[in-house]
């Protein structure tokens, strides 16, 4: 990867920042990292000696996960208190739900969440680039596509009523919801997983499969397998006009990486596109 190196200071504060020789090197590095697993990304940054946004979030997320390995209410309460105090300045937490211990970066930018420093900065050439949004987005859904070359989209996600299926195993609950991409004119499926103990919970990243997702309408009858490598909105290669504004759907063998061999099956009748 074409990285120049690590600066000891950014123009913003004392946090180290990655430096790229030009825009092409930056874009290629981001592309390469997006194709890696989280373990491969961690190994890459360890070799580079750079503890930036990805390492910070990954470390905090693993720490939150370990807290919920406990079952004792008093132990969890004490550990959550220490956890949130530890990351009170470097991370953000959902202000509307005190029992949500999911850590979030203090900025919103998918690319700089990979290569940025903890504050969302990177140097390209002689230019300091900052995150698109200098605040966290607590419902920021990652978007992936089943298309080989999806092209530029402005996703936006809207779910359909009565089109969700949830499976559970132990402390984990995984949900798939059929909906649409607001500005992309395509059907999509949102995959989420939560780990929960009593009141406390956190979002979990994992992989998903649907053995068969079938759409039925007066003008369309077809099924296909759906795979999604992480908790995200998965865009389907299925335009809304192909199916129509009202349809039935059948889900067979919905599974997630955190729910083991548990499979979910359900039929949805008269789903309306909104």
Secondary structure by P-SEA (a helix, b strand, c coil): ccccccccccccccbbbbbbccaaaaaaaaaaaaaccaaaaaaaaaaaccccaaaaaaaaaaaaaaaaccccaaaaaaaaaaaaaaaccccccccccccccccccccccccccccccccbbbbcccbbbbcccccccccbbbbbbccccccccbbbbbbbcccbbbbbcccbbbbbbbbbcccccbbbbbbbbbbbcccbbbbbbbbbbbcbbbbbcccccbbbbbbbccccccccccccccccccbbbbbccccccccccbbbbbcccccccc
